[in-house]
């Protein structure tokens, strides 16, 4: 079957395929946050220090984000359906390793392996949505579902983590991926069509190494700053950060000069797509940081159990699930910028509102209204952000572009958690210098700083939407892919 025919005839199993792809995506996004609620118990069981606890989160996120572009290219070259299955199986094996972890090293290693397989799974899933739905109205609906799943996954992870930790054990936050992966593999085999790019199959392994090592180096540098008495001025911290920036600069040069770059610059040179990618990174930075510190505030400072802590995120979860499903099809005629701008404004207001938490018991410790605002606001953002980042992409670049959508959020989340954890640690230390004070007040001061910085990041994301992005007219239709650029087969 030719590409043109595949584009003209909708796949009758496309909605079943979307359900399967959404389940696989939900598992990946959920695992970025599910550990947050379980982390206090895992930290106690395995003897993890406060300074190093974030590695259970960032070990997953930084590997996921650093390898996503390579994973997207692998999916393009070797088949998106095939690599989705490989990613699901590998993710299940890594999850089993983490669920059986006997020490900190084993847990972090499992999270790193999860991130590596997620980097193959996730772009394969998103690019399958891109090539499966070509009719504009159906594509908007499909991206609405996908955006709802992607946005809700983080909050659902907190709820699922609370349920599993409360009634079973923190280890089930990882072991639960085994049955989910099995169901997703069966659905993929039954409903998804194979799709891959044609042409030369050269993988930019040096580019992947530069991007991943540079990203990991930034996380390590931020972590060392929180552990060092000299903070950011510590020589080892400065050496690691300078080396990391150098590696990332080398990655940019490599992408400009390589014949087969891991990230073709044509994907990000478009002004509107570039603005969407920048907003995605900033949203990931703030959202994952908010999850971590709010979970600790609820459990450590308010005494919530894991289940109650997870359920506290329901207002956020409801917003990011139902707002895209209800509003996305109705806002396509406006273009991406208005709903994203409105959503980021509301989300930033909610984040700044979190700086007023004072330990009171009412309204989820003062976090209820901020969670409602952030859920509604980010619910308006996710769908147009994803569709804008992938609009006008050549079918042969669908995998790497899809990988970049997730990479920006995951790397933003990894760097944000590491940075905010360092700021939290330093602020808490500074508030306790001199005369001894109430540890609870020290915690609140540190939380307020973390949420203030996160609110500023949301404001910068809003500026990216207003200043960088354009608001193109909605596409009247989707042109058929050039003959030979991709192939599809049942």
Buried (B, 14 or more C-beta within 10 A) or exposed (E): EEBEEBBEEBBEBBBBBBBBBBBBBBBBBBBBBBBBBBBBBBBEBBEBEBBBBBBBBBBBBBBBBBBBBBBBBBBBBBBBBBBBBBBBBBBBBBBBBBBEBEEBEBBBBBBBBBBBBBBBBBBBBBBBBBBBBBBBEBBBBBBBBBBBBBBBBBBBBBBBBBBBBBEEBBBBBBBBBBEBBEBBBEBBEEBBBBBBBBEEEEBBEEBBBBBBBBBBBBBBBBBBBBBBEEBBEBEBBBEBBEBBBEBBEBBBEBBEEBEEBBBBEEBBEBEBBBBBBBBBBBBBBBBBBBBBBBBBBBBEBBEBBBBBBBBBBBBBBBBBBBBBBEBBBEBBEBBBBBBBBBBBBBBBBBBBBBBEBEBEEEEBBBBBBBBBBBBBBBBBBBBBBBBBBBBBBBBBBBBBBBBBBBBBBBBBBBBBBBBBBBBBBBBBBBBBEEEEEEEEEBBBBBBBBBBBBBBBBBBBBBBBBBEBBEBEEEEEEBEBBEEEBBBBEE
